[in-house]
């Protein structure tokens, strides 16, 4: 297959792989009560598997990205696909809570890291034009996951006991993700050995080592921006349903607010990708971070279901749209041969930021019996992310390249 069309095969594979692994991880809330009723394990203990998963994914991103730089994305993604299905199958047979936490949390988090980071890095290398759109489409696959896999898991649980339902998802994961992982290839610029691995087609200096990359202020700014960006939206994402219930919204209607946010995010990923290709990923990221801060603050004015829907649509459109742009900016400024490590580092920072919101929101509500300060705090953190991003200056050798890609 010619190289030009095949890049869209990589995008399609990345979108589906991301959808499957993130959807499987986020199916835990569906299994939560059936598992608790069947085993007697505490809801808190079962939920902790998700926290373990996020932490595992955070630190696994660096390992997965660095390994994909060394051996290529295919074996890493293939290993992640195999680990995904094995984790689900074995977790369904877990004899104790701690074993379940390790299998569903630790192993699933590592599977997600082994799939997502190498795929994002690979896609950035396959595209010199339409790069923002391509990365956004892969991200859209992950964004749609809770709206596809979770409802399917809910239907399975209504038909079978939870262990059987989880085993069915494991089987589906195996027969879909493993063949797709075999389609993954290195970007053409890194195919082969020798010169292909020493310099990139975009003319980055071949002497730029990974040590030099991670010591640049640009890398530090991207990590800090991603951390504060994710800390901005993690609290509102996790607590908005509870916030709506405290405002008198019925539970089922409150849950639908989350769906509106997810649907709007699908459009945001595509729109921000197109805008990034047209006006520059860094410019759109900066504007998006400013808009995200005020989008979080918009929840403070919400009261009825209509205003919650409006706030969710705006906020979901913005926060989902900005996330893929980090990988694009990384590719415009750093060598392709280190892209897995760079994106892995940024993903780790983002995952740690995501871990803050749920805890901080719970502490704020316990202290004030109100969620208002959560959203005010998210606004302040969002302004911080915007100000940090404003400090970013392209690496001089990459500045001309980024401008040429938009023409």
LINDACOR-V166159 format. One record per residue. N is the residue number from 1. PSI is psi as a letter, one per 30 degrees, with the letter a starting at -180 (999 if undefined). Layout:
BEGIN
((N,PSI) (N,PSI))
END
This chain:
BEGIN
((1,k) (2,l) (3,e) (4,e) (5,e) (6,f) (7,f) (8,f) (9,e) (10,e) (11,e) (12,e) (13,e) (14,e) (15,e) (16,e) (17,e) (18,e) (19,e) (20,e) (21,e) (22,e) (23,e) (24,e) (25,e) (26,g) (27,f) (28,e) (29,e) (30,e) (31,f) (32,e) (33,e) (34,e) (35,e) (36,e) (37,e) (38,e) (39,f) (40,g) (41,k) (42,l) (43,e) (44,e) (45,e) (46,e) (47,e) (48,f) (49,e) (50,e) (51,e) (52,e) (53,e) (54,e) (55,e) (56,e) (57,e) (58,e) (59,f) (60,f) (61,e) (62,e) (63,e) (64,e) (65,e) (66,e) (67,e) (68,e) (69,e) (70,e) (71,f) (72,l) (73,f) (74,e) (75,e) (76,e) (77,e) (78,e) (79,e) (80,e) (81,e) (82,e) (83,e) (84,e) (85,e) (86,e) (87,e) (88,e) (89,e) (90,e) (91,e) (92,f) (93,g) (94,k) (95,f) (96,l) (97,e) (98,e) (99,e) (100,e) (101,e) (102,e) (103,e) (104,e) (105,d) (106,e) (107,e) (108,e) (109,e) (110,e) (111,e) (112,e) (113,e) (114,f) (115,e) (116,e) (117,e) (118,e) (119,e) (120,e) (121,e) (122,e) (123,e) (124,f) (125,f) (126,f) (127,k) (128,f) (129,l) (130,g) (131,e) (132,e) (133,e) (134,e) (135,e) (136,e) (137,e) (138,e) (139,e) (140,e) (141,e) (142,e) (143,e) (144,f) (145,e) (146,f) (147,f) (148,e) (149,e) (150,e) (151,e) (152,e) (153,e) (154,e) (155,e) (156,e) (157,f) (158,f) (159,e) (160,l) (161,l) (162,e) (163,e) (164,e) (165,e) (166,e) (167,e) (168,e) (169,e) (170,e) (171,e) (172,e) (173,e) (174,e) (175,f) (176,e) (177,e) (178,e) (179,e) (180,e) (181,e) (182,f) (183,f) (184,k) (185,l) (186,l) (187,k) (188,e) (189,f) (190,g) (191,k) (192,a) (193,a) (194,c) (195,e) (196,f) (197,f) (198,f) (199,k) (200,l) (201,f) (202,g) (203,g) (204,l) (205,k) (206,f) (207,f) (208,j) (209,l) (210,e) (211,e) (212,e) (213,e) (214,f) (215,f) (216,k) (217,f) (218,e) (219,e) (220,e) (221,e) (222,e) (223,e) (224,e) (225,e) (226,e) (227,e) (228,e) (229,e) (230,e) (231,f) (232,e) (233,f) (234,e) (235,e) (236,e) (237,e) (238,e) (239,f) (240,e) (241,e) (242,e) (243,e) (244,e) (245,e) (246,f) (247,g) (248,g) (249,k) (250,l) (251,e) (252,e) (253,e) (254,e) (255,e) (256,f) (257,e) (258,e) (259,e) (260,e) (261,e) (262,e) (263,e) (264,e) (265,e) (266,e) (267,e) (268,e) (269,e) (270,e) (271,e) (272,e) (273,e) (274,e) (275,e) (276,e) (277,e) (278,e) (279,f) (280,k) (281,e) (282,e) (283,e) (284,e) (285,e) (286,e) (287,e) (288,e) (289,e) (290,e) (291,e) (292,e) (293,e) (294,f) (295,e) (296,e) (297,f) (298,f) (299,f) (300,e) (301,f) (302,k) (303,e) (304,l) (305,e) (306,e) (307,e) (308,e) (309,e) (310,e) (311,e) (312,e) (313,e) (314,e) (315,e) (316,e) (317,e) (318,e) (319,e) (320,e) (321,e) (322,f) (323,e) (324,f) (325,f) (326,e) (327,e) (328,e) (329,e) (330,e) (331,e) (332,f) (333,f) (334,l) (335,k) (336,e) (337,f) (338,g) (339,e) (340,e) (341,e) (342,e) (343,e) (344,e) (345,e) (346,e) (347,e) (348,e) (349,e) (350,e) (351,e) (352,e) (353,e) (354,e) (355,f) (356,e) (357,e) (358,e) (359,e) (360,e) (361,e) (362,e) (363,e) (364,e) (365,e) (366,e) (367,e) (368,f) (369,h) (370,k) (371,g) (372,e) (373,f) (374,e) (375,e) (376,e) (377,e) (378,e) (379,e) (380,e) (381,e) (382,e) (383,e) (384,e) (385,e) (386,e) (387,e) (388,e) (389,e) (390,f) (391,f) (392,k) (393,k) (394,k) (395,k) (396,e) (397,f) (398,f) (399,e) (400,e) (401,e) (402,e) (403,e) (404,e) (405,f) (406,f) (407,999))
END
